[in-house]
Amino acid sequence: MKEITKVIKDNQLFDNMNEDEIGKVLKCGNAFVAEYKDNQTIFQKDDTIRKLGIVLEGQFNLVSQKYNGTRVIITTLEQNDLFGEALAFSSTKETPYDLVSTGNSKALIIPYDIFFNLCQDVCGFHKTLINNMLAILSDKIVMLNNKMHILNAETLKGRIAVYLLALHKKTNSMIFDMPMKRQELADFLNVKRPSLSRELSNMQQENIIDVYRSTVKILDLECLKELAD
């Protein structure tokens, strides 16, 4: 378990905990390592989920299946990313997505009981784990609220403007890195990747922003604000 704690110690779930405390709480919660083969489905839409996971090796795709059978990758999970956490405190435990392994992968699996069945000693680090989990879920709510604000923009250029202004506010800088890859950002904004790239190029030609790979420099902040309104 020591090697595992070195991989996951920077995960938000274990904030304010040292490696020894992480190891103890995982043992207390009956956590275990699971291995998956390429293209193996870990869970499917409408499956009942009673565990969360942390990616240790490889990648996992979170996939949405539309009614016409089309499958869309919502996001790709990499080392130290969480999955299944959104249902931990939910009254329903049915997942709306599929989770599929990409290549040979490993994940640390933690039963939800870890948040409800405290050990006899009611360890302080166990309480810290629960507080961290609630913080993660609260952050997700804020993120979803921000996404709704973005999607309410009437045009793609407006959505991009709202997103970039949020990063500008968070970093307090005119130059910052976009945390999402281009495809992830396209999925987040609910557009095709070529449309996103084309609009970013247009905004660059209009001297509103300058984009180099994942780095953005705001050239005309007032114009960006007007687009966001």
ZIGI-V981135 format. One record per backbone hydrogen bond with DSSP energy under -0.5 kcal/mol. CO is the residue of the C=O (numbers start at 0). NH is the residue of the N-H. Records with the same first field share a line. If there is no record, write none. Layout:
CO = NH ; NH
This chain:
0 = 4
1 = 5
2 = 6
3 = 6 ; 7
4 = 8
7 = 10
10 = 13
11 = 14
13 = 16
17 = 21
18 = 22
19 = 23
20 = 24
21 = 25
22 = 26
23 = 27
24 = 28
25 = 30
26 = 29
28 = 110
31 = 108
33 = 106
35 = 104
36 = 39
39 = 41 ; 100
42 = 98
43 = 46
46 = 48 ; 94
49 = 111
51 = 109
52 = 82
53 = 107
54 = 79
56 = 105
58 = 101
59 = 61 ; 76
60 = 62 ; 99
61 = 73 ; 74
62 = 97
63 = 65 ; 71
65 = 68
69 = 65
71 = 63 ; 73
74 = 61 ; 76
76 = 59
77 = 80
80 = 54
82 = 52
83 = 86
84 = 87
86 = 89
92 = 48 ; 94
94 = 45
97 = 62
98 = 41 ; 42
99 = 60
100 = 38 ; 102
101 = 58
104 = 35
105 = 55 ; 56
106 = 33 ; 108
107 = 53
108 = 31
109 = 51
110 = 113
111 = 114
112 = 115 ; 116
115 = 117
118 = 121
122 = 125 ; 126
123 = 127
124 = 128
125 = 129
126 = 130
127 = 131
128 = 132
129 = 133
130 = 134
131 = 135
132 = 136
133 = 137
134 = 138
135 = 139
136 = 140
137 = 141
138 = 142
139 = 143
140 = 144
141 = 145
142 = 146
143 = 147
144 = 148
145 = 149
146 = 150
147 = 151
149 = 152
154 = 158
155 = 159
156 = 160
157 = 161
158 = 162
159 = 163
160 = 164
161 = 165
162 = 166
163 = 167
164 = 168
165 = 169
166 = 170
167 = 171 ; 172
173 = 217
175 = 215
176 = 178
180 = 184
181 = 185
182 = 186
183 = 187
184 = 188
185 = 189 ; 190
186 = 189
191 = 195
192 = 196
193 = 197
194 = 198
195 = 199
196 = 200
197 = 201
198 = 202
199 = 203
200 = 204
201 = 205
202 = 207 ; 208
203 = 206
207 = 218 ; 219
209 = 216
211 = 214
213 = 177
214 = 211
215 = 175
216 = 209 ; 218
219 = 223
220 = 224
221 = 225
222 = 226
223 = 227
224 = 228
